[in-house]
Amino acid sequence: MTRSFVLMDKPSPSVTLRDIASSIRRTLLALAVVCLSGEALVRAPLAAHLPAPGVGTPLRQLDLKLAALDARLAEQGVIDCIILGSSMPLLGLDPNPLADRLGVECFNFSLNGMSAAGAGALAHALLQRYRPTLLIYGVEMRAFAAIDSATQWRQLVIPRPWLQYARGQFTLEGWLLARSRFYGQLLAFSYWAEPLGEWWVTPTSLEDYDGFEPIDGQSIDVTQPLSEPELTQREIVASLRDYRILPEEWAGLEDLARAAAASGTRLVLVEMPVHESFLLYLGNGAADHAAFIQALEDFSTANEFLFVPSFGQVDLPPAVWADRNHLNRAGAQQFSAWLAARLKIQLPGAP
């Protein structure tokens, strides 16, 4: 007699809330172990050979400057001075003459294309993180105008959690960026598609970096009339021919002044020099420039900080201009030495 067997499915045990809670606890514990292990790893000596951490913006230049400032703070225990602005102070403000003549060690945190709104947002994060004694903001007309880079800053950089967290808007990512080096290290690898030499930059390689990025030579002979290629640069011509200060950019300057006041940092506005031929871009020429300077003077007077105009105040020969609104290395040294001498006189309590 053959006995047949029928395979029956065993009843699966019911999943209780206690089981779900236990699974969640185990998952969270595993994540905590991974994060803590990662945090310990990136804070070990090995970290000096990893790429500089990111803060979640599309600007690797910003990450590298933060890493350099962090290294300086760890070594010196204090940050004396930060320079902020666009490519004009990036190329045109040399920290060395300021240190030699004023006795203040500055770090140039200027970034390509940074508008006034961007400077205001970034000031909150930098002043909270480093508490410098002095903030020098290199102002220029295009930082307040309707140019593509300003729009990109307002849309792609300023809304990022790291900057918004510094302004008091809580997000989990902003909190992590402010506290977790491991999370920042993970973000650094988001640049993997870029050329290796542009993103795998270690903190060790930034030890002597002061943020100043000078250029040599000239791309334009400023003694010559505006050329046809210059006049067809859409972004420059469109933003300057009908020049006006955008309210959202002026609000950035107000934001920067509030950040300095809140942190007890002394603020100095410095007009970055332009060659006299640059005024030919302006629809109303010298009148547009004069109105811009007057607005800055009124604002600085009302808020009780120093503004240093430069147009017509400093003699910069044609050979020191890279183009009509950027200085080359020699020009940066001359202008920075002039500025240091002015600050020595005009800045109360300067060394």
Secondary structure by P-SEA (a helix, b strand, c coil): cbbbbbbbbcccccccaaaaaaaaaaaaaaaaaaaaaaaaaaaccccccccccccccccaaaaaaaaaaaaaaaacccccbbbbbccccccccccccccccccbbbbbcccccccaaaaaaaaaaaaaaccccbbbbbcccccccccaaaaaaaccccccaaaaaaaccccaaaaaaaccaaaaaaaaaccccccccccccccccccccccbbbbcccccccccccccccccaaaaaaaccbbbbbaaaaaaaaaaaaaaaaacbbbbbbbcccccccccccccaaaaaaaaaaaaaaaaaaabbbbbbcccccccccccccccccccaaaaaaaaaaaaaaaaccccccc
